[in-house]
Amino acid sequence: MLVITTPSIEGKKIIRYYGIVSGEAILGTNIFKDFFAGIRDIVGGRSASYEKELRKAKNIALSEMTEAAESLGANAVVAVDLDYETIGGGTGNMLMVTASGTAVTYE
């Protein structure tokens, strides 16, 4: 499955558009991760635990989106957009990643 951010596929012809497909991932964060990530933010440095969770959520969202495209008979998703949000506050933070694009068949 070809997954790209551009609206067209260079050198290829899109022969069918199936419509918008999307995938979502919502992951909870842990109070201890939040605490130590906050310390890293104050003293500087990267938060490896959050980076790992972001990658995990992104991969889940992309996987769900491509599965939706495959179920329609598409062989590509074009114009893919990734959105990141945090939900909640305090110790109940959740990370949400949404992937959306247009399912197509190209030749």
C-alpha positions in Angstrom: 0.0 0.0 0.0 1.5 3.3 -1.1 0.9 6.1 1.5 1.9 9.6 0.5 1.3 13.2 1.6 1.0 14.5 -1.9 -2.4 14.7 -3.7 -1.0 12.9 -6.8 1.4 10.1 -7.6 4.2 11.3 -9.8 4.4 9.3 -13.1 1.2 7.3 -12.2 -2.4 7.8 -13.1 -5.1 7.6 -10.5 -8.0 5.7 -12.0 -10.4 5.6 -9.1 -11.2 7.6 -6.0 -12.9 5.8 -3.1 -13.1 8.7 -0.7 -11.7 9.7 2.7 -10.2 7.0 5.0 -8.9 7.6 8.5 -7.4 5.9 11.5 -7.2 7.0 15.1 -5.2 6.0 18.1 -5.7 7.2 21.6 -3.1 6.3 24.2 -3.0 7.0 27.8 0.0 8.5 29.5 1.4 7.5 32.8 1.8 9.8 35.8 5.4 8.7 36.3 6.2 9.3 32.7 4.5 12.7 32.9 6.6 13.6 36.0 9.9 12.6 34.6 9.1 14.2 31.2 8.3 17.4 33.0 11.7 17.3 34.7 13.4 16.8 31.3 11.5 19.7 29.9 12.7 21.9 32.8 16.4 20.9 32.6 16.4 20.3 28.8 16.7 17.2 26.7 14.3 15.0 24.9 11.6 12.8 26.4 12.3 9.3 25.0 9.1 7.9 26.6 6.9 10.5 24.9 8.7 10.1 21.6 8.1 6.3 21.8 4.4 6.8 22.5 4.1 9.3 19.7 5.6 6.8 17.2 3.4 4.0 18.5 0.2 6.1 18.1 1.3 7.3 14.7 1.9 3.7 13.5 -1.5 2.5 14.9 -3.3 5.4 13.2 -1.6 4.8 9.8 -2.2 1.1 10.0 -5.9 1.6 10.7 -6.1 4.1 7.8 -4.4 1.7 5.3 -6.7 -1.2 6.5 -9.7 1.0 5.7 -8.3 1.7 2.3 -7.6 -1.9 1.5 -11.1 -2.9 2.5 -12.4 -0.5 -0.2 -10.1 -2.1 -2.8 -7.6 0.8 -3.0 -3.9 0.3 -3.5 -2.8 3.8 -2.3 -3.7 6.6 0.1 -2.9 10.1 -1.1 -3.0 13.5 0.6 -2.3 11.9 4.0 -2.4 14.3 7.0 -1.4 13.5 10.6 -2.9 15.4 13.5 -1.7 15.2 17.1 -3.8 16.3 20.1 -3.7 15.8 23.9 -7.0 15.1 25.7 -7.6 15.6 29.4 -5.6 17.2 32.1 -3.8 16.5 35.3 -2.9 12.8 35.6 -5.4 11.7 33.0 -3.7 12.9 29.9 -4.4 11.0 26.7 -2.5 11.3 23.4 -4.6 11.2 20.2 -3.2 10.8 16.7 -5.4 10.9 13.6 -4.3 9.9 10.1 -6.6 10.7 7.2 -6.2 10.7 3.4 -8.0 9.8 0.2 -8.1 6.1 -0.8 -7.4 5.6 -4.5 -6.4 3.0 -7.1 -3.6 3.9 -9.4 -1.8 2.2 -12.3 
